[in-house]
Every structure is written in C-alpha cells, then in structure tokens.
Amino acid sequence: MRRILLATAVMLAASGVAYAQDAVVVDVPQPAREYVIAHPTQPVTIEGDIAIGTAVPQNVKLVPIPDSPDYGYIYVDKQPVIVSMKDRKVVHMSK
C-alpha cells in the first residue's frame, strides 16, 4: 500500500512539473508597460474570459507600442492588456 501511495505521489508531482513547463512567462519591458498605461485606448469587447495566454481574435485591432515592435496592446474593461504581435496571445495584464 505504501508503494502505491508513493508511486501515485511521484506521478502527480511529475505531471505538475510537466504542466508548469507548458506555461511561458514573458517579461514585457518596463518602458512598454509604462507606455501602455500612459496611452489608454478605447476599450474593446472580447467574448469570454481574457487571461495570460489567451489569443486575441483577429478582428481586434492591436495598437503598436513604439520602441517595442514585438508587442501591441488593447484595453478591455478599462484594463490594459499587452499582446504578442507574433501570435496575438496576451502576455501581460495590468490592474
């Protein structure tokens, strides 16, 4: 019984590690974050929840960030959302 519990614990721990490796953390440069906060845009409506890793629909126009061409941004519910221009995935959300 002890071996079964130990084996189960090891498998659960390993699956958690594998899951954590799937998450990609992007460190958006501070000047880009400051620019987005200083230059709010008209808010957009996106169906469903938006979170880090969520892809922004193609019909939503991203506002480019000067000096950070890899990123664009939008405002959703008065909250700035920074998006990767490469794959349109949310990489940073300010509160």
N, C-alpha and C positions, 0 to 999 in steps of 0.2 A: 504494500500500500504506500509506504514511504517513497519507494522508487517511482511509482506512478505519479504521486504528487510532485516530486522533484522534476520529473520529465515534463509534466504539464506546466510547471512554473517556468522552466527553461524555454519551452516552446512559446509561451505567452510573452516572455521577455524578448525573445528573438523577433517575434512578429512586431512588437512595439518598436524595436530598433529599425526594422525594415521600413515600417511606416514613417518614422522620423526622417529617414533618408530620402523619402519622396518629396518632402517639403523643401522648397527652395527659398532661402532668405536672401532678399535683395536689399542692399544698403544704398538707398537713394541719397545722393549728395545733399548736404545741408543747404547749400545755396538754391538748389532746385526746390526743396521743401519750402524755403522762405519765399521764393518767387510765387509759388502756387498760393500761399496764404495771403501774400500782398496783392495778388491779382485775381480776385474771385471772378467767376463767370456765371452766366445764367444757369440755374440748376437744370439737370436733365432727369427724366424719369426712366428708371430701369425696372422691368418686371422681376420680381423675385428678390432674394437677398443678395447683397453685394459684400464680398469679403476678399481678403488677400487670396490671390489665385483665381478669382472669378474672371472669366473672359467678358469684356465689354462688347456688346453687339456691334456689328459693322456699321449699322445705320447711325450710331452715336459718333458725333464729330469730336475728336480729341483736340485739345488746344496744345500746340507745341510749347515746350519750355526752352527759352533761349539759353544757350550755353550748356544744355543737356539734351542733345538731339535723340537720345535713346528713350526719352520719356515724354509723355503728354499727360494732360490732366482734364478732369471734369469735376463738377460739383454735383453731388447727389444729396438731397435733403440738407442743404447748407453745409455739407461736409466735403472738404477737398479730397479727391481720390486721384492718386498718381498711377499711371498705367504705362506698361512697357509698350513702346511703339512697334516692337518686333512681333509680339504675339497678342497684343491687346489685353494682357492679363493685368489685374490690379496688383501692384507691388507695394503700395503704401497708402494708408488712410490716416488722416489727421482727425483729431477730435476737437 
